[in-house]
Amino acid sequence: MLKIALAAFAVMTLAASPVAAAPCRDAKGKFIKCATVTPKKPVRCKDAKGKFAKCGAAGAKPA
């Protein structure tokens, strides 16, 4: 029973390792380190009363 459990664990470990590898390649097809780009939040502005307004409007400041 222990041998079966260890064999199953080894198979799962080997099967999971390609998934963890980063699939980033350059133009030539060589593997490179993936860039960590975080999406930027959109800039929202508020007017003097505290309501959301277009950032180009008079008196609007970034919230």
mmCIF file as gemmi writes it, N, C-alpha and C atoms, coordinates in Angstrom:
data_model
loop_
_atom_site.group_PDB
_atom_site.id
_atom_site.type_symbol
_atom_site.label_atom_id
_atom_site.label_alt_id
_atom_site.label_comp_id
_atom_site.label_asym_id
_atom_site.label_entity_id
_atom_site.label_seq_id
_atom_site.pdbx_PDB_ins_code
_atom_site.Cartn_x
_atom_site.Cartn_y
_atom_site.Cartn_z
_atom_site.occupancy
_atom_site.B_iso_or_equiv
_atom_site.pdbx_formal_charge
_atom_site.auth_seq_id
_atom_site.auth_asym_id
_atom_site.pdbx_PDB_model_num
ATOM 1 N N . MET Axp A 1 ? 0.818 -1.177 0 1 0 ? 1 A 1
ATOM 2 C CA . MET Axp A 1 ? 0 0 0 1 0 ? 1 A 1
ATOM 3 C C . MET Axp A 1 ? 0.872 1.254 0 1 0 ? 1 A 1
ATOM 4 N N . LEU Axp A 2 ? 1.944 1.23 0.78 1 0 ? 2 A 1
ATOM 5 C CA . LEU Axp A 2 ? 2.846 2.366 0.864 1 0 ? 2 A 1
ATOM 6 C C . LEU Axp A 2 ? 3.561 2.593 -0.466 1 0 ? 2 A 1
ATOM 7 N N . LYS Axp A 3 ? 3.926 1.506 -1.133 1 0 ? 3 A 1
ATOM 8 C CA . LYS Axp A 3 ? 4.602 1.625 -2.429 1 0 ? 3 A 1
ATOM 9 C C . LYS Axp A 3 ? 3.685 2.261 -3.46 1 0 ? 3 A 1
ATOM 10 N N . ILE Axp A 4 ? 2.414 1.901 -3.438 1 0 ? 4 A 1
ATOM 11 C CA . ILE Axp A 4 ? 1.452 2.467 -4.39 1 0 ? 4 A 1
ATOM 12 C C . ILE Axp A 4 ? 1.275 3.956 -4.12 1 0 ? 4 A 1
ATOM 13 N N . ALA Axp A 5 ? 1.194 4.339 -2.863 1 0 ? 5 A 1
ATOM 14 C CA . ALA Axp A 5 ? 1.025 5.742 -2.51 1 0 ? 5 A 1
ATOM 15 C C . ALA Axp A 5 ? 2.253 6.56 -2.915 1 0 ? 5 A 1
ATOM 16 N N . LEU Axp A 6 ? 3.445 6.018 -2.688 1 0 ? 6 A 1
ATOM 17 C CA . LEU Axp A 6 ? 4.658 6.721 -3.081 1 0 ? 6 A 1
ATOM 18 C C . LEU Axp A 6 ? 4.768 6.833 -4.596 1 0 ? 6 A 1
ATOM 19 N N . ALA Axp A 7 ? 4.386 5.791 -5.309 1 0 ? 7 A 1
ATOM 20 C CA . ALA Axp A 7 ? 4.418 5.836 -6.774 1 0 ? 7 A 1
ATOM 21 C C . ALA Axp A 7 ? 3.426 6.868 -7.307 1 0 ? 7 A 1
ATOM 22 N N . ALA Axp A 8 ? 2.239 6.919 -6.724 1 0 ? 8 A 1
ATOM 23 C CA . ALA Axp A 8 ? 1.246 7.9 -7.15 1 0 ? 8 A 1
ATOM 24 C C . ALA Axp A 8 ? 1.729 9.32 -6.862 1 0 ? 8 A 1
ATOM 25 N N . PHE Axp A 9 ? 2.364 9.525 -5.72 1 0 ? 9 A 1
ATOM 26 C CA . PHE Axp A 9 ? 2.899 10.838 -5.38 1 0 ? 9 A 1
ATOM 27 C C . PHE Axp A 9 ? 3.999 11.25 -6.354 1 0 ? 9 A 1
ATOM 28 N N . ALA Axp A 10 ? 4.861 10.303 -6.723 1 0 ? 10 A 1
ATOM 29 C CA . ALA Axp A 10 ? 5.945 10.6 -7.662 1 0 ? 10 A 1
ATOM 30 C C . ALA Axp A 10 ? 5.396 10.962 -9.033 1 0 ? 10 A 1
ATOM 31 N N . VAL Axp A 11 ? 4.367 10.266 -9.475 1 0 ? 11 A 1
ATOM 32 C CA . VAL Axp A 11 ? 3.763 10.564 -10.777 1 0 ? 11 A 1
ATOM 33 C C . VAL Axp A 11 ? 3.109 11.94 -10.752 1 0 ? 11 A 1
ATOM 34 N N . MET Axp A 12 ? 2.424 12.276 -9.673 1 0 ? 12 A 1
ATOM 35 C CA . MET Axp A 12 ? 1.774 13.582 -9.575 1 0 ? 12 A 1
ATOM 36 C C . MET Axp A 12 ? 2.817 14.702 -9.522 1 0 ? 12 A 1
ATOM 37 N N . THR Axp A 13 ? 3.931 14.468 -8.861 1 0 ? 13 A 1
ATOM 38 C CA . THR Axp A 13 ? 4.987 15.468 -8.769 1 0 ? 13 A 1
ATOM 39 C C . THR Axp A 13 ? 5.61 15.716 -10.134 1 0 ? 13 A 1
ATOM 40 N N . LEU Axp A 14 ? 5.868 14.662 -10.875 1 0 ? 14 A 1
ATOM 41 C CA . LEU Axp A 14 ? 6.457 14.812 -12.2 1 0 ? 14 A 1
ATOM 42 C C . LEU Axp A 14 ? 5.478 15.446 -13.184 1 0 ? 14 A 1
ATOM 43 N N . ALA Axp A 15 ? 4.214 15.161 -13.034 1 0 ? 15 A 1
ATOM 44 C CA . ALA Axp A 15 ? 3.205 15.714 -13.934 1 0 ? 15 A 1
ATOM 45 C C . ALA Axp A 15 ? 2.973 17.19 -13.654 1 0 ? 15 A 1
ATOM 46 N N . ALA Axp A 16 ? 3.168 17.639 -12.43 1 0 ? 16 A 1
ATOM 47 C CA . ALA Axp A 16 ? 2.9 19.026 -12.068 1 0 ? 16 A 1
ATOM 48 C C . ALA Axp A 16 ? 4.066 19.944 -12.386 1 0 ? 16 A 1
ATOM 49 N N . SER Axp A 17 ? 5.281 19.433 -12.552 1 0 ? 17 A 1
ATOM 50 C CA . SER Axp A 17 ? 6.433 20.296 -12.765 1 0 ? 17 A 1
ATOM 51 C C . SER Axp A 17 ? 6.408 21.049 -14.096 1 0 ? 17 A 1
ATOM 52 N N . PRO Axp A 18 ? 5.949 20.509 -15.223 1 0 ? 18 A 1
ATOM 53 C CA . PRO Axp A 18 ? 5.896 21.311 -16.445 1 0 ? 18 A 1
ATOM 54 C C . PRO Axp A 18 ? 4.878 22.447 -16.357 1 0 ? 18 A 1
ATOM 55 N N . VAL Axp A 19 ? 3.854 22.268 -15.566 1 0 ? 19 A 1
ATOM 56 C CA . VAL Axp A 19 ? 2.849 23.314 -15.416 1 0 ? 19 A 1
ATOM 57 C C . VAL Axp A 19 ? 3.446 24.508 -14.685 1 0 ? 19 A 1
ATOM 58 N N . ALA Axp A 20 ? 4.345 24.266 -13.748 1 0 ? 20 A 1
ATOM 59 C CA . ALA Axp A 20 ? 4.935 25.338 -12.966 1 0 ? 20 A 1
ATOM 60 C C . ALA Axp A 20 ? 5.981 26.109 -13.765 1 0 ? 20 A 1
ATOM 61 N N . ALA Axp A 21 ? 6.508 25.53 -14.841 1 0 ? 21 A 1
ATOM 62 C CA . ALA Axp A 21 ? 7.516 26.212 -15.642 1 0 ? 21 A 1
ATOM 63 C C . ALA Axp A 21 ? 6.889 27.387 -16.387 1 0 ? 21 A 1
ATOM 64 N N . ALA Axp A 22 ? 7.628 28.474 -16.457 1 0 ? 22 A 1
ATOM 65 C CA . ALA Axp A 22 ? 7.118 29.663 -17.133 1 0 ? 22 A 1
ATOM 66 C C . ALA Axp A 22 ? 7.186 29.478 -18.646 1 0 ? 22 A 1
ATOM 67 N N . PRO Axp A 23 ? 6.089 29.703 -19.36 1 0 ? 23 A 1
ATOM 68 C CA . PRO Axp A 23 ? 6.067 29.483 -20.803 1 0 ? 23 A 1
ATOM 69 C C . PRO Axp A 23 ? 6.491 30.708 -21.607 1 0 ? 23 A 1
ATOM 70 N N . CYS Axp A 24 ? 7.44 31.473 -21.134 1 0 ? 24 A 1
ATOM 71 C CA . CYS Axp A 24 ? 7.843 32.695 -21.826 1 0 ? 24 A 1
ATOM 72 C C . CYS Axp A 24 ? 9.014 32.406 -22.763 1 0 ? 24 A 1
ATOM 73 N N . ARG Axp A 25 ? 8.861 32.868 -23.99 1 0 ? 25 A 1
ATOM 74 C CA . ARG Axp A 25 ? 9.914 32.685 -24.986 1 0 ? 25 A 1
ATOM 75 C C . ARG Axp A 25 ? 10.138 33.997 -25.719 1 0 ? 25 A 1
ATOM 76 N N . ASP Axp A 26 ? 11.366 34.171 -26.238 1 0 ? 26 A 1
ATOM 77 C CA . ASP Axp A 26 ? 11.643 35.363 -27.022 1 0 ? 26 A 1
ATOM 78 C C . ASP Axp A 26 ? 11.325 35.101 -28.491 1 0 ? 26 A 1
ATOM 79 N N . ALA Axp A 27 ? 11.692 36.017 -29.373 1 0 ? 27 A 1
ATOM 80 C CA . ALA Axp A 27 ? 11.368 35.899 -30.789 1 0 ? 27 A 1
ATOM 81 C C . ALA Axp A 27 ? 12.063 34.714 -31.444 1 0 ? 27 A 1
ATOM 82 N N . LYS Axp A 28 ? 13.212 34.299 -30.917 1 0 ? 28 A 1
ATOM 83 C CA . LYS Axp A 28 ? 13.95 33.174 -31.478 1 0 ? 28 A 1
ATOM 84 C C . LYS Axp A 28 ? 13.474 31.833 -30.937 1 0 ? 28 A 1
ATOM 85 N N . GLY Axp A 29 ? 12.567 31.845 -29.963 1 0 ? 29 A 1
ATOM 86 C CA . GLY Axp A 29 ? 12.037 30.614 -29.399 1 0 ? 29 A 1
ATOM 87 C C . GLY Axp A 29 ? 12.762 30.13 -28.165 1 0 ? 29 A 1
ATOM 88 N N . LYS Axp A 30 ? 13.729 30.894 -27.683 1 0 ? 30 A 1
ATOM 89 C CA . LYS Axp A 30 ? 14.462 30.488 -26.482 1 0 ? 30 A 1
ATOM 90 C C . LYS Axp A 30 ? 13.679 30.917 -25.252 1 0 ? 30 A 1
ATOM 91 N N . PHE Axp A 31 ? 13.788 30.12 -24.194 1 0 ? 31 A 1
ATOM 92 C CA . PHE Axp A 31 ? 13.097 30.431 -22.951 1 0 ? 31 A 1
ATOM 93 C C . PHE Axp A 31 ? 13.77 31.615 -22.267 1 0 ? 31 A 1
ATOM 94 N N . ILE Axp A 32 ? 12.958 32.542 -21.783 1 0 ? 32 A 1
ATOM 95 C CA . ILE Axp A 32 ? 13.438 33.713 -21.066 1 0 ? 32 A 1
ATOM 96 C C . ILE Axp A 32 ? 12.625 33.884 -19.795 1 0 ? 32 A 1
ATOM 97 N N . LYS Axp A 33 ? 13.082 34.769 -18.936 1 0 ? 33 A 1
ATOM 98 C CA . LYS Axp A 33 ? 12.344 35.057 -17.712 1 0 ? 33 A 1
ATOM 99 C C . LYS Axp A 33 ? 11.126 35.905 -18.068 1 0 ? 33 A 1
ATOM 100 N N . CYS Axp A 34 ? 9.968 35.531 -17.559 1 0 ? 34 A 1
ATOM 101 C CA . CYS Axp A 34 ? 8.73 36.257 -17.851 1 0 ? 34 A 1
ATOM 102 C C . CYS Axp A 34 ? 8.735 37.6 -17.145 1 0 ? 34 A 1
ATOM 103 N N . ALA Axp A 35 ? 8.225 38.611 -17.82 1 0 ? 35 A 1
ATOM 104 C CA . ALA Axp A 35 ? 8.116 39.937 -17.224 1 0 ? 35 A 1
ATOM 105 C C . ALA Axp A 35 ? 6.93 39.948 -16.266 1 0 ? 35 A 1
ATOM 106 N N . THR Axp A 36 ? 7.143 40.545 -15.118 1 0 ? 36 A 1
ATOM 107 C CA . THR Axp A 36 ? 6.065 40.646 -14.14 1 0 ? 36 A 1
ATOM 108 C C . THR Axp A 36 ? 5.427 42.016 -14.278 1 0 ? 36 A 1
ATOM 109 N N . VAL Axp A 37 ? 4.354 42.076 -15.036 1 0 ? 37 A 1
ATOM 110 C CA . VAL Axp A 37 ? 3.652 43.327 -15.267 1 0 ? 37 A 1
ATOM 111 C C . VAL Axp A 37 ? 2.342 43.289 -14.503 1 0 ? 37 A 1
ATOM 112 N N . THR Axp A 38 ? 2.156 44.271 -13.65 1 0 ? 38 A 1
ATOM 113 C CA . THR Axp A 38 ? 0.91 44.348 -12.903 1 0 ? 38 A 1
ATOM 114 C C . THR Axp A 38 ? 0 45.362 -13.585 1 0 ? 38 A 1
ATOM 115 N N . PRO Axp A 39 ? -1.256 45.032 -13.744 1 0 ? 39 A 1
ATOM 116 C CA . PRO Axp A 39 ? -2.16 45.979 -14.403 1 0 ? 39 A 1
ATOM 117 C C . PRO Axp A 39 ? -2.361 47.226 -13.533 1 0 ? 39 A 1
ATOM 118 N N . LYS Axp A 40 ? -2.329 48.378 -14.19 1 0 ? 40 A 1
ATOM 119 C CA . LYS Axp A 40 ? -2.493 49.629 -13.456 1 0 ? 40 A 1
ATOM 120 C C . LYS Axp A 40 ? -3.977 49.921 -13.274 1 0 ? 40 A 1
ATOM 121 N N . LYS Axp A 41 ? -4.301 50.495 -12.132 1 0 ? 41 A 1
ATOM 122 C CA . LYS Axp A 41 ? -5.685 50.864 -11.864 1 0 ? 41 A 1
ATOM 123 C C . LYS Axp A 41 ? -6.001 52.142 -12.632 1 0 ? 41 A 1
ATOM 124 N N . PRO Axp A 42 ? -7.2 52.27 -13.146 1 0 ? 42 A 1
ATOM 125 C CA . PRO Axp A 42 ? -7.55 53.504 -13.852 1 0 ? 42 A 1
ATOM 126 C C . PRO Axp A 42 ? -7.608 54.675 -12.872 1 0 ? 42 A 1
ATOM 127 N N . VAL Axp A 43 ? -7.192 55.831 -13.351 1 0 ? 43 A 1
ATOM 128 C CA . VAL Axp A 43 ? -7.198 57.028 -12.513 1 0 ? 43 A 1
ATOM 129 C C . VAL Axp A 43 ? -8.624 57.561 -12.455 1 0 ? 43 A 1
ATOM 130 N N . ARG Axp A 44 ? -9.112 57.778 -11.254 1 0 ? 44 A 1
ATOM 131 C CA . ARG Axp A 44 ? -10.445 58.332 -11.055 1 0 ? 44 A 1
ATOM 132 C C . ARG Axp A 44 ? -10.293 59.663 -10.351 1 0 ? 44 A 1
ATOM 133 N N . CYS Axp A 45 ? -11.092 60.585 -10.768 1 0 ? 45 A 1
ATOM 134 C CA . CYS Axp A 45 ? -11.034 61.92 -10.18 1 0 ? 45 A 1
ATOM 135 C C . CYS Axp A 45 ? -12.361 62.255 -9.509 1 0 ? 45 A 1
ATOM 136 N N . LYS Axp A 46 ? -12.272 63.104 -8.494 1 0 ? 46 A 1
ATOM 137 C CA . LYS Axp A 46 ? -13.47 63.568 -7.785 1 0 ? 46 A 1
ATOM 138 C C . LYS Axp A 46 ? -13.492 65.089 -7.8 1 0 ? 46 A 1
ATOM 139 N N . ASP Axp A 47 ? -14.696 65.616 -7.791 1 0 ? 47 A 1
ATOM 140 C CA . ASP Axp A 47 ? -14.839 67.069 -7.751 1 0 ? 47 A 1
ATOM 141 C C . ASP Axp A 47 ? -14.826 67.545 -6.298 1 0 ? 47 A 1
ATOM 142 N N . ALA Axp A 48 ? -15.091 68.818 -6.095 1 0 ? 48 A 1
ATOM 143 C CA . ALA Axp A 48 ? -15.039 69.404 -4.747 1 0 ? 48 A 1
ATOM 144 C C . ALA Axp A 48 ? -16.093 68.81 -3.818 1 0 ? 48 A 1
ATOM 145 N N . LYS Axp A 49 ? -17.205 68.327 -4.364 1 0 ? 49 A 1
ATOM 146 C CA . LYS Axp A 49 ? -18.274 67.75 -3.55 1 0 ? 49 A 1
ATOM 147 C C . LYS Axp A 49 ? -18.022 66.287 -3.206 1 0 ? 49 A 1
ATOM 148 N N . GLY Axp A 50 ? -17.008 65.7 -3.814 1 0 ? 50 A 1
ATOM 149 C CA . GLY Axp A 50 ? -16.688 64.311 -3.532 1 0 ? 50 A 1
ATOM 150 C C . GLY Axp A 50 ? -17.301 63.33 -4.499 1 0 ? 50 A 1
ATOM 151 N N . LYS Axp A 51 ? -17.947 63.822 -5.544 1 0 ? 51 A 1
ATOM 152 C CA . LYS Axp A 51 ? -18.542 62.94 -6.541 1 0 ? 51 A 1
ATOM 153 C C . LYS Axp A 51 ? -17.527 62.681 -7.648 1 0 ? 51 A 1
ATOM 154 N N . PHE Axp A 52 ? -17.645 61.525 -8.293 1 0 ? 52 A 1
ATOM 155 C CA . PHE Axp A 52 ? -16.748 61.199 -9.383 1 0 ? 52 A 1
ATOM 156 C C . PHE Axp A 52 ? -17.004 62.131 -10.556 1 0 ? 52 A 1
ATOM 157 N N . ALA Axp A 53 ? -15.917 62.59 -11.171 1 0 ? 53 A 1
ATOM 158 C CA . ALA Axp A 53 ? -16.006 63.493 -12.304 1 0 ? 53 A 1
ATOM 159 C C . ALA Axp A 53 ? -14.902 63.135 -13.292 1 0 ? 53 A 1
ATOM 160 N N . LYS Axp A 54 ? -14.997 63.651 -14.507 1 0 ? 54 A 1
ATOM 161 C CA . LYS Axp A 54 ? -13.948 63.441 -15.494 1 0 ? 54 A 1
ATOM 162 C C . LYS Axp A 54 ? -12.705 64.173 -15.033 1 0 ? 54 A 1
ATOM 163 N N . CYS Axp A 55 ? -11.558 63.588 -15.254 1 0 ? 55 A 1
ATOM 164 C CA . CYS Axp A 55 ? -10.319 64.181 -14.761 1 0 ? 55 A 1
ATOM 165 C C . CYS Axp A 55 ? -9.994 65.505 -15.455 1 0 ? 55 A 1
ATOM 166 N N . GLY Axp A 56 ? -10.521 65.742 -16.635 1 0 ? 56 A 1
ATOM 167 C CA . GLY Axp A 56 ? -10.267 66.985 -17.328 1 0 ? 56 A 1
ATOM 168 C C . GLY Axp A 56 ? -11.174 68.12 -16.895 1 0 ? 56 A 1
ATOM 169 N N . ALA Axp A 57 ? -12.167 67.833 -16.067 1 0 ? 57 A 1
ATOM 170 C CA . ALA Axp A 57 ? -13.12 68.857 -15.642 1 0 ? 57 A 1
ATOM 171 C C . ALA Axp A 57 ? -12.466 69.835 -14.663 1 0 ? 57 A 1
ATOM 172 N N . ALA Axp A 58 ? -13.025 71.029 -14.592 1 0 ? 58 A 1
ATOM 173 C CA . ALA Axp A 58 ? -12.489 72.049 -13.7 1 0 ? 58 A 1
ATOM 174 C C . ALA Axp A 58 ? -12.706 71.637 -12.243 1 0 ? 58 A 1
ATOM 175 N N . GLY Axp A 59 ? -11.66 71.708 -11.444 1 0 ? 59 A 1
ATOM 176 C CA . GLY Axp A 59 ? -11.746 71.411 -10.025 1 0 ? 59 A 1
ATOM 177 C C . GLY Axp A 59 ? -11.644 69.933 -9.683 1 0 ? 59 A 1
ATOM 178 N N . ALA Axp A 60 ? -11.459 69.09 -10.676 1 0 ? 60 A 1
ATOM 179 C CA . ALA Axp A 60 ? -11.362 67.649 -10.41 1 0 ? 60 A 1
ATOM 180 C C . ALA Axp A 60 ? -9.951 67.288 -9.972 1 0 ? 60 A 1
ATOM 181 N N . LYS Axp A 61 ? -9.867 66.468 -8.942 1 0 ? 61 A 1
ATOM 182 C CA . LYS Axp A 61 ? -8.576 66.04 -8.424 1 0 ? 61 A 1
ATOM 183 C C . LYS Axp A 61 ? -8.552 64.513 -8.373 1 0 ? 61 A 1
ATOM 184 N N . PRO Axp A 62 ? -7.389 63.895 -8.573 1 0 ? 62 A 1
ATOM 185 C CA . PRO Axp A 62 ? -7.296 62.429 -8.489 1 0 ? 62 A 1
ATOM 186 C C . PRO Axp A 62 ? -7.705 61.936 -7.112 1 0 ? 62 A 1
ATOM 187 N N . ALA Axp A 63 ? -8.489 60.882 -7.093 1 0 ? 63 A 1
ATOM 188 C CA . ALA Axp A 63 ? -8.982 60.339 -5.821 1 0 ? 63 A 1
ATOM 189 C C . ALA Axp A 63 ? -8.015 59.328 -5.261 1 0 ? 63 A 1
